[in-house]
């Protein structure tokens, strides 16, 4: 019997850190924090280099579509 996996964590890769060089690293993986209000305005909330979550424009990131197993593996190392 197949069970549905409820995503509790999502990840993005930074593609553009212009203007935020101290907060974001191009090519680095970041944890996405769900924020419907930010998304409605074209932003993603991520935990950046400060260790805090901030909203950045969505065009700075690539949203990853990972299997539940890969999500769990990433959580174990991040």
Protein Blocks (a to p, Z undefined) as FASTA:
>chain_A
ZZddddfbdcdddfbfghilmmpcghiacdddddfklmmnopacdddfkopacdddfklp
ccddddfklmmmmmmmZZ
